Amino acid sequence: MPARRLLVPLALAVTICLWAGAFVAIRAALPDLGYATLASGRLLVAAATFALLARRLGITLPDRSQLPLLAALGATGYTGY
């Protein structure tokens, strides 16, 4: 049980380090890759991560009737960000 108590601080530390490192990585990669390529790459990494998590957690694919709503949420969410 004591090992489980360390999971939250460890997760926070990893998150903070990755978040802080992202700024440096973006600054270094931006001149070579450009804005569009860098943004698309970040979305690709996020989509792959969420796909792996969804598969591991047993989340099913959305119904066909949900696809227009998901497309609208994706378009407005990315544009709004």
C-alpha positions as CSV (number, residue, x, y, z in Angstrom):
1,M,0.0,0.0,0.0
2,P,2.8,2.5,0.6
3,A,3.9,2.2,-3.0
4,R,0.4,3.4,-4.1
5,R,0.7,6.5,-2.0
6,L,3.7,7.5,-4.1
7,L,1.8,7.2,-7.4
8,V,0.1,10.6,-7.2
9,P,3.3,12.6,-6.4
10,L,5.1,10.7,-9.1
11,A,2.4,11.3,-11.6
12,L,2.5,15.0,-10.7
13,A,6.2,15.2,-11.1
14,V,6.2,13.5,-14.5
15,T,3.4,15.7,-15.7
16,I,5.2,18.9,-14.6
17,C,8.5,17.8,-16.2
18,L,6.8,16.8,-19.5
19,W,4.8,20.1,-19.5
20,A,7.9,22.2,-18.8
21,G,9.9,20.2,-21.4
22,A,7.3,20.7,-24.1
23,F,8.0,24.5,-24.2
24,V,11.7,23.9,-24.8
25,A,11.0,21.2,-27.4
26,I,8.5,23.3,-29.3
27,R,11.0,26.2,-29.3
28,A,13.7,24.0,-30.7
29,A,11.5,22.2,-33.3
30,L,9.5,25.2,-34.6
31,P,12.1,26.7,-36.9
32,D,12.6,23.3,-38.7
33,L,9.1,22.0,-38.7
34,G,6.8,25.0,-39.0
35,Y,3.6,25.7,-37.2
36,A,1.2,23.4,-39.2
37,T,3.5,20.4,-39.0
38,L,4.2,20.8,-35.3
39,A,0.5,21.2,-34.5
40,S,-0.4,18.2,-36.6
41,G,2.3,16.1,-35.0
42,R,1.1,17.0,-31.5
43,L,-2.5,16.0,-32.5
44,L,-1.2,12.7,-33.9
45,V,0.7,11.9,-30.7
46,A,-2.4,12.8,-28.6
47,A,-4.7,10.7,-30.8
48,A,-2.4,7.7,-30.7
49,T,-2.1,8.0,-26.9
50,F,-5.9,8.2,-26.5
51,A,-6.4,5.3,-28.9
52,L,-4.1,3.1,-26.8
53,L,-5.8,4.2,-23.6
54,A,-9.2,3.6,-25.0
55,R,-8.2,0.1,-26.2
56,R,-6.7,-0.8,-22.8
57,L,-9.8,0.5,-21.0
58,G,-12.2,-1.3,-23.3
59,I,-13.9,1.8,-24.6
60,T,-15.9,1.1,-27.8
61,L,-16.1,3.0,-31.0
62,P,-18.8,5.7,-31.3
63,D,-22.1,4.9,-33.1
64,R,-22.6,6.2,-36.6
65,S,-25.2,8.7,-35.3
66,Q,-22.5,10.3,-33.0
67,L,-20.0,11.0,-35.8
68,P,-21.4,14.4,-36.9
69,L,-21.4,15.6,-33.3
70,L,-17.8,14.3,-32.8
71,A,-16.7,16.0,-36.0
72,A,-18.3,19.3,-34.9
73,L,-16.7,19.1,-31.4
74,G,-13.3,18.3,-32.9
75,A,-13.4,21.2,-35.4
76,T,-14.6,23.8,-32.9
77,G,-12.3,22.5,-30.1
78,Y,-9.2,22.7,-32.3
79,T,-10.1,26.0,-33.7
80,G,-11.0,27.5,-30.4
81,Y,-7.8,26.3,-28.8
